[in-house]
Amino acid sequence: MVFSRNHALGANKVFTLKSIMFLLVSLTVSLSVSAQNSILDNRDLDSLVLAIATPIYNLHHEEALRQLDILANRIPDHPIVDMLYAMNILWETIPDPQPDNFPDIEKHLFQCISKAEQILETDEDNPEAVFFQLMAHGLLAQYYHEQGTTFKAVGEAKRAYNAVIAGFTLKEEYIEFYFSTGLYNYYREKYPELHPVYKPFVWIFRSGNIAEGLNQLHYASQRTILSKVESAWYLAYIYLRYEAKPTKAYDLLSPLVSRYPRNFYFHTLLLEALMSLEKFEEAAGSVNYLMSSEKWFYKMNGLTYKGLLEEKQNNNPTLAKEYYLRAITLGEMHKNEGMHAKSLAYAGLARVSDRENDIDMAKIYFKKAAKLAQTEAIREEAATYLKSH
């Protein structure tokens, strides 16, 4: 997932973890239950499960817990209960899950796996149980990766990988697998494209297809039930970071922010699209909302985008510089995170320095922006300036 941290691993460990896990650590926030062939046959229960997703995404976590307790009393042996408990904790703590939260997350994920295994003991082909195994193992892989416990992470990733592959044949029967299948198809090809060092090794994994993966994620964002939201924002993230299609990202993110206006992360992604499309007036509300956050990641993004508004919309480089510097100062306390916002802020500082005829500082800032860049646009802007100066 976008919030994962990098750990210093040995070469063999890097290969094992990243080559097996390049998709699976992306499966860190998925709320999924099928619309058909579900072991949740009761319509009232289906409605309750769906209703729980809204307070989770909208950051009303106490309300989500209240409804989860009701669901747990109704279906105590269903794996979705513990999955939703874990997801509620994760969305509450994103982008900075604290170590104190991990034991509760781990407990719920183990219980989710155990309940799924109990179902599979009597119905070994149950696609819903396989899907919950996939989600739980994928989340555990992310959790152990965050903790630096590499061998545990690899073990969970291998288990999740097996479920991902099973999903290729199960997706027609259980359409939620379009989400995991689409992610795998896309990242199986995109990851080695972005990181060529891994190209000699990924042949051992089932081949993917970028175009097919995008189509499957689009289908999941339209047709699935609870994985609809996950599919939408993952697809939007892909369009922003890898495909340079901000209009498509905007079309996915604008409805999400309208439906879940309290979700800081959705606002962050929407702002990325809005700035790329120069929809400055529409961006102002999200900028102010991010700046109001008590979490450094969102506040830093808000400060960065406020700087962009001052620079691009209001033509006020002096005030823009102030916001960019505040964003950088806040981000310095978190060295390996928030790279995209930092790169935007450094690029903004470079442009302001150039306007001030301070070419040396502009070059320094563009070099920093290029080093942290998460998009080709920033890399190209920095490269063009440095080449001509």
DRENMI-559204 format. One record per residue (C-alpha): residue number from 1; residue in three letters; z, y negated, x. Coordinates in pm, whole numbers, padded with zeros to 5 digits, m for minus. Layout:
[NUM,'Ala',[Z,Y,X]];
...
END
This chain:
[1,'Met',[00000,00000,00000]];
[2,'Val',[m00039,m00361,00097]];
[3,'Phe',[00333,m00397,00175]];
[4,'Ser',[00359,m00107,00419]];
[5,'Arg',[00505,m00180,00761]];
[6,'Asn',[00360,m00071,01091]];
[7,'His',[00567,00146,01319]];
[8,'Ala',[00517,00213,01688]];
[9,'Leu',[00400,00574,01693]];
[10,'Gly',[00264,00792,01966]];
[11,'Ala',[m00111,00856,01968]];
[12,'Asn',[m00087,01202,01814]];
[13,'Lys',[00153,01081,01550]];
[14,'Val',[m00075,00791,01464]];
[15,'Phe',[m00366,01029,01416]];
[16,'Thr',[m00166,01275,01208]];
[17,'Leu',[m00006,01013,00989]];
[18,'Lys',[m00297,00778,00936]];
[19,'Ser',[m00577,01034,00922]];
[20,'Ile',[m00395,01238,00660]];
[21,'Met',[m00231,00943,00488]];
[22,'Phe',[m00489,00665,00489]];
[23,'Leu',[m00522,00702,00115]];
[24,'Leu',[m00184,00840,00025]];
[25,'Val',[00033,00551,00138]];
[26,'Ser',[m00180,00340,m00095]];
[27,'Leu',[m00053,00542,m00390]];
[28,'Thr',[00282,00367,m00387]];
[29,'Val',[00294,00204,m00727]];
[30,'Ser',[00139,00417,m00996]];
[31,'Leu',[00273,00459,m01349]];
[32,'Ser',[00063,00735,m01497]];
[33,'Val',[00063,00950,m01809]];
[34,'Ser',[m00240,01099,m01980]];
[35,'Ala',[m00382,00995,m02313]];
[36,'Gln',[m00493,01347,m02392]];
[37,'Asn',[m00365,01700,m02328]];
[38,'Ser',[m00025,01544,m02258]];
[39,'Ile',[00299,01736,m02268]];
[40,'Leu',[00430,01426,m02440]];
[41,'Asp',[00295,01524,m02779]];
[42,'Asn',[00524,01306,m02983]];
[43,'Arg',[00357,00974,m03074]];
[44,'Asp',[00691,00795,m03082]];
[45,'Leu',[00764,00910,m02729]];
[46,'Asp',[00419,00806,m02613]];
[47,'Ser',[00479,00460,m02758]];
[48,'Leu',[00819,00438,m02589]];
[49,'Val',[00673,00538,m02253]];
[50,'Leu',[00401,00276,m02286]];
[51,'Ala',[00653,00014,m02392]];
[52,'Ile',[00859,00071,m02078]];
[53,'Ala',[00566,m00029,m01857]];
[54,'Thr',[00571,m00385,m01988]];
[55,'Pro',[00923,m00483,m01872]];
[56,'Ile',[00865,m00303,m01541]];
[57,'Tyr',[00551,m00503,m01463]];
[58,'Asn',[00695,m00820,m01611]];
[59,'Leu',[01008,m00788,m01397]];
[60,'His',[01251,m00750,m01687]];
[61,'His',[01428,m00468,m01507]];
[62,'Glu',[01744,m00457,m01715]];
[63,'Glu',[01537,m00418,m02030]];
[64,'Ala',[01333,m00148,m01859]];
[65,'Leu',[01654,00038,m01769]];
[66,'Arg',[01776,00015,m02129]];
[67,'Gln',[01456,00172,m02257]];
[68,'Leu',[01450,00427,m01977]];
[69,'Asp',[01796,00546,m02072]];
[70,'Ile',[01670,00602,m02427]];
[71,'Leu',[01370,00794,m02295]];
[72,'Ala',[01592,01004,m02066]];
[73,'Asn',[01801,01111,m02364]];
[74,'Arg',[01488,01207,m02557]];
[75,'Ile',[01305,01402,m02285]];
[76,'Pro',[01552,01471,m02001]];
[77,'Asp',[01333,01743,m01846]];
[78,'His',[01008,01546,m01827]];
[79,'Pro',[00905,01424,m01477]];
[80,'Ile',[00787,01088,m01608]];
[81,'Val',[01146,00976,m01665]];
[82,'Asp',[01242,00983,m01298]];
[83,'Met',[00903,00848,m01194]];
[84,'Leu',[00958,00544,m01414]];
[85,'Tyr',[01313,00497,m01284]];
[86,'Ala',[01173,00494,m00929]];
[87,'Met',[00894,00257,m01023]];
[88,'Asn',[01135,00016,m01184]];
[89,'Ile',[01331,m00004,m00858]];
[90,'Leu',[01014,m00047,m00654]];
[91,'Trp',[00874,m00331,m00864]];
[92,'Glu',[01214,m00499,m00862]];
[93,'Thr',[01226,m00497,m00480]];
[94,'Ile',[00859,m00556,m00389]];
[95,'Pro',[00763,m00681,m00134]];
[96,'Asp',[01090,m00615,00052]];
[97,'Pro',[01244,m00283,m00050]];
[98,'Gln',[01591,m00278,00103]];
[99,'Pro',[01740,00030,00273]];
[100,'Asp',[02013,00033,00011]];
[101,'Asn',[01749,00101,m00255]];
[102,'Phe',[01589,00399,m00082]];
[103,'Pro',[01850,00664,m00170]];
[104,'Asp',[01807,00594,m00543]];
[105,'Ile',[01427,00597,m00512]];
[106,'Glu',[01437,00922,m00314]];
[107,'Lys',[01672,01083,m00564]];
[108,'His',[01447,01006,m00859]];
[109,'Leu',[01133,01120,m00679]];
[110,'Phe',[01291,01452,m00581]];
[111,'Gln',[01399,01500,m00942]];
[112,'Cys',[01046,01415,m01058]];
[113,'Ile',[00901,01681,m00827]];
[114,'Ser',[01160,01936,m00936]];
[115,'Lys',[01084,01881,m01306]];
[116,'Ala',[00710,01903,m01240]];
[117,'Glu',[00762,02232,m01053]];
[118,'Gln',[00959,02371,m01345]];
[119,'Ile',[00664,02300,m01573]];
[120,'Leu',[00422,02462,m01328]];
[121,'Glu',[00633,02778,m01314]];
[122,'Thr',[00533,02854,m01673]];
[123,'Asp',[00202,02665,m01681]];
[124,'Glu',[00057,02672,m01331]];
[125,'Asp',[m00255,02475,m01430]];
[126,'Asn',[m00079,02193,m01613]];
[127,'Pro',[m00268,01882,m01495]];
[128,'Glu',[00002,01637,m01592]];
[129,'Ala',[00262,01816,m01380]];
[130,'Val',[00019,01821,m01087]];
[131,'Phe',[m00035,01448,m01130]];
[132,'Phe',[00335,01366,m01123]];
[133,'Gln',[00371,01579,m00812]];
[134,'Leu',[00093,01374,m00652]];
[135,'Met',[00260,01044,m00739]];
[136,'Ala',[00605,01152,m00624]];
[137,'His',[00487,01302,m00295]];
[138,'Gly',[00274,00994,m00228]];
[139,'Leu',[00570,00764,m00287]];
[140,'Leu',[00794,00975,m00066]];
[141,'Ala',[00531,00962,00207]];
[142,'Gln',[00538,00583,00183]];
[143,'Tyr',[00917,00577,00180]];
[144,'Tyr',[00948,00794,00492]];
[145,'His',[00671,00598,00664]];
[146,'Glu',[00864,00276,00597]];
[147,'Gln',[01174,00440,00746]];
[148,'Gly',[00989,00558,01055]];
[149,'Thr',[01059,00925,00982]];
[150,'Thr',[00709,01037,01074]];
[151,'Phe',[00735,01412,01030]];
[152,'Lys',[00880,01380,00682]];
[153,'Ala',[00606,01132,00595]];
[154,'Val',[00335,01369,00717]];
[155,'Gly',[00483,01660,00522]];
[156,'Glu',[00488,01462,00199]];
[157,'Ala',[00139,01328,00267]];
[158,'Lys',[00001,01679,00310]];
[159,'Arg',[00149,01783,m00024]];
[160,'Ala',[00007,01475,m00192]];
[161,'Tyr',[m00333,01538,m00031]];
[162,'Asn',[m00350,01882,m00190]];
[163,'Ala',[m00282,01729,m00531]];
[164,'Val',[m00543,01457,m00470]];
[165,'Ile',[m00807,01721,m00402]];
[166,'Ala',[m00703,01918,m00711]];
[167,'Gly',[m00754,01598,m00908]];
[168,'Phe',[m01128,01602,m00837]];
[169,'Thr',[m01168,01898,m01071]];
[170,'Leu',[m00891,01799,m01312]];
[171,'Lys',[m01004,01443,m01383]];
[172,'Glu',[m01231,01535,m01674]];
[173,'Glu',[m00945,01719,m01840]];
[174,'Tyr',[m00687,01458,m01743]];
[175,'Ile',[m00844,01117,m01699]];
[176,'Glu',[m00553,00961,m01509]];
[177,'Phe',[m00690,01146,m01205]];
[178,'Tyr',[m00979,00897,m01204]];
[179,'Phe',[m00732,00659,m01038]];
[180,'Ser',[m00637,00884,m00745]];
[181,'Thr',[m00990,01026,m00715]];
[182,'Gly',[m01139,00677,m00707]];
[183,'Leu',[m00894,00559,m00441]];
[184,'Tyr',[m00963,00866,m00228]];
[185,'Asn',[m01341,00838,m00260]];
[186,'Tyr',[m01329,00473,m00156]];
[187,'Tyr',[m01077,00483,00128]];
[188,'Arg',[m01201,00815,00272]];
[189,'Glu',[m01517,00630,00373]];
[190,'Lys',[m01390,00273,00404]];
[191,'Tyr',[m01093,00345,00630]];
[192,'Pro',[m01293,00488,00922]];
[193,'Glu',[m01551,00214,00866]];
[194,'Leu',[m01277,m00045,00918]];
[195,'His',[m01109,00158,01195]];
[196,'Pro',[m01389,00333,01389]];
[197,'Val',[m01143,00501,01624]];
[198,'Tyr',[m01072,00752,01347]];
[199,'Lys',[m01434,00844,01274]];
[200,'Pro',[m01434,01151,01503]];
[201,'Phe',[m01136,01298,01318]];
[202,'Val',[m01184,01244,00946]];
[203,'Trp',[m01454,01512,00917]];
[204,'Ile',[m01177,01761,00842]];
[205,'Phe',[m01113,01585,00509]];
[206,'Arg',[m01325,01607,00200]];
[207,'Ser',[m01601,01346,00207]];
[208,'Gly',[m01579,01043,m00017]];
[209,'Asn',[m01823,00794,m00163]];
[210,'Ile',[m01758,00419,m00169]];
[211,'Ala',[m01979,00338,m00467]];
[212,'Glu',[m01849,00633,m00666]];
[213,'Gly',[m01491,00539,m00582]];
[214,'Leu',[m01543,00186,m00711]];
[215,'Asn',[m01699,00320,m01030]];
[216,'Gln',[m01413,00561,m01084]];
[217,'Leu',[m01152,00290,m01031]];
[218,'His',[m01338,00069,m01276]];
[219,'Tyr',[m01342,00353,m01529]];
[220,'Ala',[m00968,00408,m01474]];
[221,'Ser',[m00899,00037,m01522]];
[222,'Gln',[m01071,00052,m01861]];
[223,'Arg',[m00999,00397,m02002]];
[224,'Thr',[m00668,00530,m01873]];
[225,'Ile',[m00327,00447,m02018]];
[226,'Leu',[m00049,00352,m01779]];
[227,'Ser',[m00258,00381,m01464]];
[228,'Lys',[m00487,00118,m01614]];
[229,'Val',[m00281,m00164,m01462]];
[230,'Glu',[m00255,00005,m01123]];
[231,'Ser',[m00627,00074,m01117]];
[232,'Ala',[m00703,m00287,m01207]];
[233,'Trp',[m00498,m00451,m00936]];
[234,'Tyr',[m00593,m00199,m00667]];
[235,'Leu',[m00958,m00254,m00752]];
[236,'Ala',[m00908,m00630,m00746]];
[237,'Tyr',[m00743,m00601,m00405]];
[238,'Ile',[m01040,m00402,m00277]];
[239,'Tyr',[m01283,m00663,m00409]];
[240,'Leu',[m01086,m00939,m00237]];
[241,'Arg',[m01018,m00783,00101]];
[242,'Tyr',[m01308,m00547,00164]];
[243,'Glu',[m01597,m00621,m00071]];
[244,'Ala',[m01596,m01005,m00077]];
[245,'Lys',[m01639,m01015,m00454]];
[246,'Pro',[m01378,m01264,m00578]];
[247,'Thr',[m01543,m01305,m00920]];
[248,'Lys',[m01493,m00936,m00996]];
[249,'Ala',[m01136,m00960,m00870]];
[250,'Tyr',[m01073,m01263,m01089]];
[251,'Asp',[m01204,m01082,m01397]];
[252,'Leu',[m00949,m00807,m01337]];
[253,'Leu',[m00654,m01024,m01237]];
[254,'Ser',[m00669,m01303,m01493]];
[255,'Pro',[m00586,m01067,m01785]];
[256,'Leu',[m00306,m00907,m01580]];
[257,'Val',[m00138,m01241,m01517]];
[258,'Ser',[m00178,m01335,m01882]];
[259,'Arg',[m00014,m01010,m01989]];
[260,'Tyr',[00253,m01003,m01716]];
[261,'Pro',[00316,m01372,m01638]];
[262,'Arg',[00639,m01303,m01447]];
[263,'Asn',[00476,m01069,m01194]];
[264,'Phe',[00469,m01260,m00866]];
[265,'Tyr',[00238,m01014,m00693]];
[266,'Phe',[m00030,m01043,m00960]];
[267,'His',[m00010,m01422,m00927]];
[268,'Thr',[m00052,m01385,m00549]];
[269,'Leu',[m00371,m01182,m00584]];
[270,'Leu',[m00503,m01411,m00857]];
[271,'Leu',[m00456,m01712,m00630]];
[272,'Glu',[m00657,m01541,m00358]];
[273,'Ala',[m00944,m01505,m00603]];
[274,'Leu',[m00907,m01857,m00747]];
[275,'Met',[m00913,m02021,m00405]];
[276,'Ser',[m01221,m01825,m00304]];
[277,'Leu',[m01391,m01943,m00623]];
[278,'Glu',[m01259,m02301,m00581]];
[279,'Lys',[m01092,m02290,m00923]];
[280,'Phe',[m00829,m02533,m00800]];
[281,'Glu',[m00704,m02669,m01132]];
[282,'Glu',[m00642,m02319,m01266]];
[283,'Ala',[m00457,m02229,m00946]];
[284,'Ala',[m00189,m02497,m00975]];
[285,'Gly',[00035,m02308,m01217]];
[286,'Ser',[00043,m01993,m01006]];
[287,'Val',[00107,m02195,m00690]];
[288,'Asn',[00412,m02360,m00845]];
[289,'Tyr',[00537,m02025,m00974]];
[290,'Leu',[00517,m01864,m00630]];
[291,'Met',[00691,m02159,m00470]];
[292,'Ser',[00979,m02111,m00714]];
[293,'Ser',[01040,m01754,m00596]];
[294,'Glu',[01351,m01669,m00396]];
[295,'Lys',[01157,m01403,m00204]];
[296,'Trp',[01011,m01522,00124]];
[297,'Phe',[00676,m01343,00079]];
[298,'Tyr',[00592,m01515,m00247]];
[299,'Lys',[00731,m01851,m00139]];
[300,'Met',[00525,m01834,00181]];
[301,'Asn',[00212,m01759,m00020]];
[302,'Gly',[00293,m02044,m00256]];
[303,'Leu',[00334,m02287,00035]];
[304,'Thr',[00008,m02169,00191]];
[305,'Tyr',[m00190,m02210,m00129]];
[306,'Lys',[m00022,m02545,m00196]];
[307,'Gly',[m00154,m02652,00141]];
[308,'Leu',[m00501,m02535,00045]];
[309,'Leu',[m00484,m02736,m00277]];
[310,'Glu',[m00382,m03048,m00087]];
[311,'Glu',[m00657,m02994,00167]];
[312,'Lys',[m00943,m02881,m00056]];
[313,'Gln',[m00870,m03044,m00392]];
[314,'Asn',[m00672,m03357,m00308]];
[315,'Asn',[m00824,m03429,00035]];
[316,'Asn',[m00477,m03492,00175]];
[317,'Pro',[m00474,m03328,00522]];
[318,'Thr',[m00137,m03478,00614]];
[319,'Leu',[00042,m03317,00320]];
[320,'Ala',[m00162,m02999,00362]];
[321,'Lys',[m00042,m02972,00721]];
[322,'Glu',[00319,m03006,00605]];
[323,'Tyr',[00285,m02713,00364]];
[324,'Tyr',[00098,m02498,00616]];
[325,'Leu',[00370,m02551,00876]];
[326,'Arg',[00644,m02471,00625]];
[327,'Ala',[00462,m02148,00538]];
[328,'Ile',[00428,m02050,00904]];
[329,'Thr',[00793,m02130,00975]];
[330,'Leu',[00903,m01909,00686]];
[331,'Gly',[00668,m01631,00792]];
[332,'Glu',[00792,m01628,01152]];
[333,'Met',[01107,m01454,01037]];
[334,'His',[00893,m01160,00922]];
[335,'Lys',[00667,m01086,01216]];
[336,'Asn',[00465,m00792,01084]];
[337,'Glu',[00425,m00889,00720]];
[338,'Gly',[00236,m01143,00513]];
[339,'Met',[m00056,m01145,00755]];
[340,'His',[m00313,m01274,00506]];
[341,'Ala',[m00115,m01582,00405]];
[342,'Lys',[m00032,m01654,00768]];
[343,'Ser',[m00398,m01633,00866]];
[344,'Leu',[m00490,m01872,00584]];
[345,'Ala',[m00219,m02116,00695]];
[346,'Tyr',[m00329,m02106,01059]];
[347,'Ala',[m00692,m02157,00959]];
[348,'Gly',[m00583,m02453,00746]];
[349,'Leu',[m00390,m02600,01040]];
[350,'Ala',[m00699,m02553,01256]];
[351,'Arg',[m00917,m02746,01013]];
[352,'Val',[m00661,m03026,00986]];
[353,'Ser',[m00633,m03042,01366]];
[354,'Asp',[m01010,m03067,01391]];
[355,'Arg',[m01006,m03359,01145]];
[356,'Glu',[m00746,m03522,01368]];
[357,'Asn',[m00980,m03470,01666]];
[358,'Asp',[m00725,m03241,01829]];
[359,'Ile',[m00977,m02976,01934]];
[360,'Asp',[m00738,m02791,02162]];
[361,'Met',[m00487,m02734,01883]];
[362,'Ala',[m00766,m02641,01643]];
[363,'Lys',[m00878,m02370,01886]];
[364,'Ile',[m00522,m02242,01927]];
[365,'Tyr',[m00473,m02222,01553]];
[366,'Phe',[m00810,m02054,01491]];
[367,'Lys',[m00729,m01790,01754]];
[368,'Lys',[m00403,m01718,01573]];
[369,'Ala',[m00584,m01705,01239]];
[370,'Ala',[m00841,m01460,01376]];
[371,'Lys',[m00569,m01237,01521]];
[372,'Leu',[m00395,m01207,01185]];
[373,'Ala',[m00707,m01214,00964]];
[374,'Gln',[m00729,m00961,00684]];
[375,'Thr',[m01070,m01075,00558]];
[376,'Glu',[m01409,m01115,00715]];
[377,'Ala',[m01430,m01474,00590]];
[378,'Ile',[m01141,m01589,00810]];
[379,'Arg',[m01274,m01397,01110]];
[380,'Glu',[m01616,m01554,01070]];
[381,'Glu',[m01478,m01906,01023]];
[382,'Ala',[m01265,m01875,01336]];
[383,'Ala',[m01543,m01715,01541]];
[384,'Thr',[m01793,m01982,01441]];
[385,'Tyr',[m01560,m02265,01537]];
[386,'Leu',[m01451,m02109,01866]];
[387,'Lys',[m01810,m02037,01963]];
[388,'Ser',[m01915,m02396,01904]];
[389,'His',[m01614,m02550,02076]];
END
